[in-house]
């Protein structure tokens, strides 16, 4: 029991030292934005303070998240450097209907990796020690590494599940919305008017995508371009066929 407490205290001490070192101004090279901020402050358009911090927190503990902010940012850059593929991640985030911020997604991968690390340490070290069993250092280190990698990859796998579920919802909504559009066009309305009527009377993932098509039309985009963008945002064969039929 004493050894377990000693390990936990040591881990807390190491974590505290890492936070202190990573947050020390002399040891952290200031970024370009931080160096330019004193000279550019006041040039940005004025905004209300009610919008400060409007982004949803990554964890249920915002105070802890702010404390770990530098570590999350450094970890996110490290994960991006190792895994890469930022354009592909941004595309999958759009397909999942989530925020397209790749940096936020990388920070979430870091948090999932830390969670996997804690779980691996509990399984490979703390629980056997509490049960009075011998603990292998190789098993602890190997489990910790697998926990970190598994957590980071698990977040990526969860994103894939989000994409699949959203595409399934879109496929369920497609027949109903296609019938509404066909009825509106058959009644003599134009494509834009038919979209307005359909979007106003429907809710769901595909309805939001059609609302984006309608927004493109209102901004002056041609109907063909707006519908082709829909096919790019929702790479589902049924939606692609729907777009092709609408453009014929």
C-alpha positions, 0 to 999 in steps of 0.5 A, a space after each residue: 500500500 505504501 508503494 502505491 501511495 508513493 507512486 501516486 505522489 511521484 506521478 502528481 509531483 512529475 505532473 506538477 513539474 511538467 505544468 510549471 516548466 511548460 508554463 514558465 515564460 522564459 522556457 516557452 518561446 512566445 508565438 508570433 501572435 503573442 509577440 504582435 499582440 501588443 502592437 495590434 491590440 485595439 485594431 480588431 473590431 469591437 465585440 461584446 464580452 458576452 461572446 468571450 469563451 463561447 466555445 464549448 469546453 472539452 471537459 466537464 472541468 473548465 478550470 482544469 482545462 484552462 490549467 492544462 491549456 498549454 499542454 493540450 496545445 503542445 500535445 495537439 501540435 505533436 499529434 498533428 505532426 505525427 499523424 498529419 492529414 489535417 485536410 482529411 480530418 477537416 473533411 470528416 468533421 464536416 461530414 460528421 456535422 461537427 465543428 471543423 476545427 482540426 486543432 480542437 479535434 487534436 486536443 480531444 485526441 490528447 485528452 483521450 490519450 491521457 484517459 487511456 494512459 490513466 486507465 492503463 496505469 490503473 489496470 497494469 499497476 495500481 490494481 495488481 498492487 492493491 491485490 498484492 501481486 507483483 508488478 512488471 515494469 515492462 507491463 506498466 510501460 507497455 500498457 501506458 504506451 498502448 493506452 495513449 495510442 489507443 486513446 488517440 486512435 479511439 477518438 479517430 474511430 469515434 469520429 468515423 462512427 459519427 460520420 456513419 451515423 449522420 450519413 444513415 440519418 441523411 439516407 432516412 430523410 432523403 426519400 421524404 425530402 425528395 418527395 416534398 421537392 418533387 411535389 413543390 416543383 410539380 405544383 409549378 414552383 421554381 427550384 429556389 422556391 421549392 427548396 424554401 418550402 421544403 426547408 421551412 417544413 422539415 428538420 434534420 441533417 439533410 434539411 440543414 444541408 439543403 438550407 446551406 444550398 439555399 444560402 448559396 442561392 441567396 448569395 448569388 451562386 448558380 443552382 448547379 454550383 450550389 447542388 454540386 457543393 451539396 454532393 461534395 459535402 455529403 459524399 453518399 451515393 444516394 445523395 449524389 444520384 439525387 443531385 444528378 437527377 435534380 440537375 438533369 
